[in-house]
Amino acid sequence: MIGTIGYWSISDQQASLFEALYMTVITITTIGYGEIIDLSQNPAGRVFTIGLAFCGIGLLTYLLSNFTAFIVEGQLQETFLKRKMEKAAKTLQDHFIICGWGLVGQHISAELRATQQAFVIIELNSQTIDRRFAREEHVVALEGDATENAVLVQAGITRAHGVFAVTDDDNNNLVISLTAKQLNPRLRIVAACKNLNNVEKIKKAGADAVISPNYVGALRMASEMLRPTVVSFLDIMLRDKDENLRVEEIDVPPHLVGSQIADFDWSRFGKTLLLALRTGDRWIYNPPRDQKLQADDRLIVMTNPEERHRLQKELQTT
């Protein structure tokens, strides 16, 4: 713009704006076909050309180098990755949303991945998200404030199965619980709480369960001292990558209400162990085979992710 106006003025407005623009372009790009605007008798015009050439070449080099750095340093790739994540979040159904990817959120995401559960990570500070982790298959990470409706909607809150409110701030976890419950009343919300005085407040805001990491850690340490073999068994079960066993809960489908546990062929699931049955407010441990199933019953089983998926599918089609 400066070059075009400058040449147009130097020519005493005799040259057209297009000619002035053309003169500017061939000067900045150092092509220099020839002086479209005659400066042979205009020393000031040639001084202006020299200044324009240095400034223009410097600016052009700066722009090209920054664009190259933008490509090389992966910023463009990060932009494409962000759009890919946003599109992936729109396709998820019955997934989980992790609000806050601190130490607690990272352990939750590792467990969800180990059990083959779909989930979305929401983190306000993008620098805390390991981009190598975010690029892994079946992992969706969104940058944003999880207390805002729009960000939760972008993460598929209306289609989600549950939300983990695990930021480092109890107030944020309270607001997330309240907002998420308003957007989807069917959600199950599990929130973290540092201050035990805030547990009831967060529950009243909409959280179905509130966990204090410090409190749970203290119980774990006590159990490690009092019953180390039991703790060792659970640790091995959770860390064994070959078996990958977990204690899972499976809803009894409506069409099986009134049938007995023995009516289902458990022998086809060699790595699945039926531990208990939750019926109403009662727990039946090691339920008998003639136990009749009722509406809203839940089976508690020890199994691996593959057999869990098979078992759920078989129960739906039996």
C-alpha positions as CSV (number, residue, x, y, z in Angstrom):
1,M,0.0,0.0,0.0
2,I,2.8,2.4,0.9
3,G,4.7,1.6,-2.3
4,T,1.6,1.9,-4.5
5,I,0.7,5.3,-3.0
6,G,4.3,6.4,-3.1
7,Y,4.8,5.7,-6.8
8,W,1.5,7.2,-7.7
9,S,2.5,10.4,-5.9
10,I,6.0,10.4,-7.4
11,S,4.5,10.2,-10.9
12,D,2.5,13.3,-10.1
13,Q,-0.5,11.1,-10.3
14,Q,0.1,10.5,-14.0
15,A,0.5,6.7,-13.6
16,S,-2.5,4.6,-12.8
17,L,-2.8,2.9,-9.5
18,F,-2.4,-0.4,-11.2
19,E,0.9,0.7,-12.7
20,A,2.0,1.9,-9.3
21,L,1.1,-1.4,-7.8
22,Y,2.9,-3.3,-10.6
23,M,6.0,-1.2,-10.0
24,T,5.8,-2.0,-6.2
25,V,5.5,-5.7,-6.8
26,I,8.4,-6.0,-9.2
27,T,10.6,-3.9,-6.8
28,I,9.7,-5.9,-3.6
29,T,10.1,-9.3,-5.3
30,T,13.4,-8.1,-7.0
31,I,12.1,-9.1,-10.4
32,G,12.7,-5.7,-11.8
33,Y,11.6,-6.0,-15.5
34,G,12.1,-2.2,-15.9
35,E,10.8,1.1,-14.5
36,I,7.2,1.2,-15.5
37,I,7.2,4.6,-14.0
38,D,10.2,6.5,-15.4
39,L,12.5,7.5,-12.5
40,S,15.5,8.4,-14.7
41,Q,15.0,12.1,-14.0
42,N,13.7,11.7,-10.4
43,P,16.5,10.9,-7.9
44,A,14.0,11.1,-5.0
45,G,11.9,8.4,-6.7
46,R,15.0,6.2,-7.0
47,V,15.8,6.8,-3.3
48,F,12.2,5.8,-2.5
49,T,12.7,2.6,-4.6
50,I,15.9,1.7,-2.7
51,G,14.1,2.1,0.6
52,L,11.1,0.2,-0.6
53,A,13.3,-2.6,-1.9
54,F,15.1,-3.0,1.4
55,C,12.0,-2.8,3.5
56,G,9.9,-4.9,1.2
57,I,12.6,-7.6,0.8
58,G,13.0,-7.7,4.6
59,L,9.3,-7.9,5.3
60,L,8.9,-10.6,2.6
61,T,11.7,-12.6,4.1
62,Y,10.3,-12.3,7.6
63,L,6.9,-13.5,6.4
64,L,8.3,-16.4,4.5
65,S,10.5,-17.5,7.4
66,N,7.6,-17.3,9.8
67,F,5.4,-19.3,7.5
68,T,8.1,-21.9,7.1
69,A,8.5,-22.1,10.9
70,F,4.7,-22.4,11.2
71,I,4.8,-25.4,9.0
72,V,8.0,-27.0,10.3
73,E,7.2,-26.5,14.0
74,G,3.9,-28.2,13.6
75,Q,1.6,-25.3,14.3
76,L,-0.4,-26.0,11.1
77,Q,-0.5,-29.7,12.0
78,E,-1.8,-28.7,15.5
79,T,-4.6,-26.7,13.8
80,F,-5.6,-29.7,11.7
81,L,-5.3,-32.0,14.8
82,K,-7.6,-29.6,16.7
83,R,-10.2,-29.8,13.9
84,K,-9.9,-33.5,13.7
85,M,-10.5,-33.8,17.5
86,E,-13.6,-31.6,17.3
87,K,-15.0,-33.8,14.5
88,A,-14.2,-37.0,16.4
89,A,-16.0,-35.7,19.5
90,K,-19.2,-35.2,17.4
91,T,-19.2,-38.9,16.5
92,L,-18.9,-40.3,20.1
93,Q,-21.8,-41.9,21.9
94,D,-22.1,-43.1,25.5
95,H,-18.6,-41.9,26.1
96,F,-16.9,-40.3,29.2
97,I,-15.7,-36.7,29.5
98,I,-12.7,-35.9,31.6
99,C,-12.7,-32.3,32.7
100,G,-9.2,-31.4,33.8
101,W,-6.1,-33.4,32.7
102,G,-3.9,-33.1,35.8
103,L,-2.5,-36.0,37.7
104,V,-5.9,-37.4,38.5
105,G,-7.2,-37.0,35.0
106,Q,-4.2,-38.7,33.5
107,H,-4.7,-41.8,35.7
108,I,-8.4,-41.9,34.8
109,S,-7.7,-41.6,31.1
110,A,-5.1,-44.5,31.4
111,E,-7.8,-46.7,33.0
112,L,-10.4,-45.8,30.4
113,R,-7.9,-46.7,27.7
114,A,-7.0,-50.0,29.3
115,T,-10.7,-50.9,29.5
116,Q,-11.4,-49.8,26.0
117,Q,-13.8,-47.0,26.9
118,A,-14.3,-44.0,24.6
119,F,-13.6,-40.6,26.3
120,V,-12.9,-36.9,25.7
121,I,-10.4,-34.8,27.6
122,I,-11.2,-31.1,28.2
123,E,-8.2,-29.1,29.4
124,L,-8.0,-25.3,29.7
125,N,-4.2,-25.1,29.5
126,S,-3.1,-26.8,26.2
127,Q,0.5,-26.9,27.4
128,T,-0.4,-29.5,30.0
129,I,-1.7,-31.9,27.3
130,D,0.9,-34.2,26.0
131,R,0.5,-33.9,22.2
132,R,2.0,-37.3,21.6
133,F,-0.7,-38.8,23.9
134,A,-3.4,-36.7,22.1
135,R,-2.4,-38.0,18.7
136,E,-2.8,-41.6,19.8
137,E,-5.7,-43.5,18.3
138,H,-9.1,-43.3,19.9
139,V,-8.1,-40.4,22.1
140,V,-9.9,-37.0,21.8
141,A,-8.5,-33.9,23.6
142,L,-10.2,-30.5,23.4
143,E,-8.8,-27.2,24.6
144,G,-11.3,-25.1,26.6
145,D,-12.9,-24.2,29.9
146,A,-15.1,-27.1,31.1
147,T,-17.3,-24.8,33.1
148,E,-18.7,-23.3,29.9
149,N,-21.8,-24.8,28.3
150,A,-20.4,-24.5,24.8
151,V,-17.2,-26.5,25.6
152,L,-19.2,-29.3,27.2
153,V,-21.6,-29.4,24.3
154,Q,-18.7,-29.6,21.9
155,A,-17.4,-32.6,23.9
156,G,-20.8,-34.3,23.4
157,I,-22.3,-33.8,26.8
158,T,-25.8,-34.6,25.6
159,R,-24.7,-38.0,24.3
160,A,-22.2,-38.9,27.1
161,H,-22.5,-41.6,29.7
162,G,-20.6,-39.8,32.4
163,V,-18.4,-36.9,33.4
164,F,-15.3,-36.8,35.6
165,A,-14.9,-33.3,37.2
166,V,-11.3,-33.6,38.2
167,T,-9.7,-30.1,37.9
168,D,-7.4,-28.9,40.7
169,D,-10.1,-26.4,42.0
170,D,-13.1,-27.5,44.0
171,N,-15.1,-24.5,42.9
172,N,-14.5,-25.5,39.2
173,N,-15.5,-29.0,39.9
174,L,-18.7,-27.8,41.6
175,V,-19.6,-25.6,38.6
176,I,-18.8,-28.4,36.1
177,S,-21.1,-30.7,38.1
178,L,-23.9,-28.2,38.1
179,T,-23.5,-27.3,34.4
180,A,-23.2,-30.9,33.2
181,K,-26.3,-32.0,35.2
182,Q,-28.3,-29.2,33.7
183,L,-27.2,-30.1,30.1
184,N,-27.8,-33.8,30.6
185,P,-29.7,-34.9,33.7
186,R,-29.1,-38.6,32.9
187,L,-25.4,-38.2,33.3
188,R,-23.4,-39.9,36.1
189,I,-20.9,-37.4,37.5
190,V,-17.9,-38.2,39.6
191,A,-16.1,-35.2,41.0
192,A,-12.8,-34.8,42.8
193,C,-12.6,-32.8,46.0
194,K,-9.6,-31.6,48.0
195,N,-11.4,-30.1,50.9
196,L,-13.8,-32.6,52.6
197,N,-16.0,-29.6,53.7
198,N,-17.0,-29.2,50.1
199,V,-18.2,-32.7,49.5
200,E,-21.9,-32.1,50.3
201,K,-21.8,-28.8,48.3
202,I,-20.6,-30.6,45.2
203,K,-23.1,-33.4,45.6
204,K,-25.9,-30.8,45.9
205,A,-24.6,-29.2,42.7
206,G,-25.2,-32.5,40.8
207,A,-22.3,-34.9,41.4
208,D,-23.4,-38.5,42.0
209,A,-20.2,-39.3,43.7
210,V,-17.4,-37.1,45.2
211,I,-14.0,-38.5,45.8
212,S,-11.2,-37.0,47.9
213,P,-7.9,-38.3,46.5
214,N,-6.2,-37.6,49.8
215,Y,-8.8,-39.5,51.7
216,V,-8.7,-42.5,49.4
217,G,-4.9,-42.4,49.4
218,A,-4.9,-42.6,53.2
219,L,-7.3,-45.6,53.1
220,R,-5.0,-47.3,50.6
221,M,-2.0,-46.8,52.8
222,A,-3.9,-48.2,55.8
223,S,-5.0,-51.2,53.7
224,E,-1.4,-51.7,52.5
225,M,-0.3,-52.0,56.1
226,L,-3.3,-54.1,57.4
227,R,-4.1,-56.4,54.5
228,P,-1.1,-56.3,52.1
229,T,-2.0,-59.6,50.3
230,V,-5.4,-58.3,49.3
231,V,-3.9,-55.1,48.0
232,S,-1.3,-57.0,46.1
233,F,-4.0,-59.1,44.5
234,L,-5.9,-56.0,43.3
235,D,-2.7,-54.3,42.1
236,I,-1.7,-57.4,40.1
237,M,-5.1,-57.6,38.6
238,L,-5.1,-54.0,37.5
239,R,-1.5,-54.1,36.2
240,D,-1.5,-57.4,34.4
241,K,-1.5,-56.4,30.7
242,D,-2.0,-60.0,29.5
243,E,-5.2,-60.7,31.4
244,N,-6.3,-57.1,31.9
245,L,-9.0,-58.1,34.4
246,R,-11.4,-55.7,36.0
247,V,-14.4,-55.8,38.2
248,E,-17.2,-54.6,36.0
249,E,-21.0,-54.0,36.4
250,I,-23.4,-55.1,33.7
251,D,-27.1,-54.1,33.5
252,V,-29.6,-56.9,33.2
253,P,-31.7,-56.2,30.0
254,P,-35.5,-56.0,30.3
255,H,-36.1,-59.1,28.3
256,L,-34.2,-61.3,30.8
257,V,-36.3,-60.1,33.8
258,G,-37.9,-63.2,35.4
259,S,-35.3,-65.6,34.0
260,Q,-32.6,-67.4,36.1
261,I,-28.9,-66.9,36.1
262,A,-28.5,-70.5,35.1
263,D,-30.5,-69.8,31.9
264,F,-27.5,-68.0,30.5
265,D,-24.6,-70.1,29.2
266,W,-21.7,-68.8,31.4
267,S,-19.3,-71.6,30.2
268,R,-18.6,-69.7,27.0
269,F,-17.0,-67.0,29.0
270,G,-13.9,-68.7,30.5
271,K,-12.3,-65.5,31.8
272,T,-15.5,-64.1,33.4
273,L,-16.4,-64.7,37.1
274,L,-19.8,-63.8,38.5
275,L,-19.1,-62.2,41.9
276,A,-22.4,-60.6,43.0
277,L,-25.8,-59.4,42.1
278,R,-27.2,-56.0,43.0
279,T,-31.0,-56.2,43.2
280,G,-32.8,-53.2,44.6
281,D,-30.9,-52.1,47.7
282,R,-29.6,-55.7,48.4
283,W,-26.4,-57.3,47.5
284,I,-26.3,-61.0,46.8
285,Y,-22.7,-62.3,46.8
286,N,-21.9,-65.4,44.8
287,P,-25.6,-65.6,43.7
288,P,-27.1,-69.1,43.3
289,R,-27.8,-70.3,39.7
290,D,-31.5,-70.4,40.4
291,Q,-31.6,-66.7,41.4
292,K,-34.2,-64.9,39.4
293,L,-33.3,-61.6,37.7
294,Q,-35.4,-58.5,38.3
295,A,-35.8,-55.2,36.7
296,D,-32.8,-52.8,37.2
297,D,-30.6,-55.6,38.5
298,R,-26.9,-55.4,37.9
299,L,-24.4,-58.2,37.6
300,I,-21.0,-57.7,39.2
301,V,-18.4,-59.7,37.3
302,M,-14.6,-60.0,37.0
303,T,-13.7,-60.1,33.4
304,N,-11.5,-58.5,30.7
305,P,-12.6,-55.8,28.2
306,E,-13.1,-58.2,25.3
307,E,-15.3,-60.6,27.2
308,R,-17.2,-57.7,28.8
309,H,-18.2,-56.5,25.3
310,R,-19.1,-60.1,24.3
311,L,-21.1,-60.6,27.5
312,Q,-23.0,-57.4,27.1
313,K,-23.8,-58.3,23.4
314,E,-24.9,-61.8,24.3
315,L,-27.2,-60.6,27.1
316,Q,-28.9,-58.2,24.8
317,T,-29.5,-60.9,22.2
318,T,-30.2,-63.9,24.4
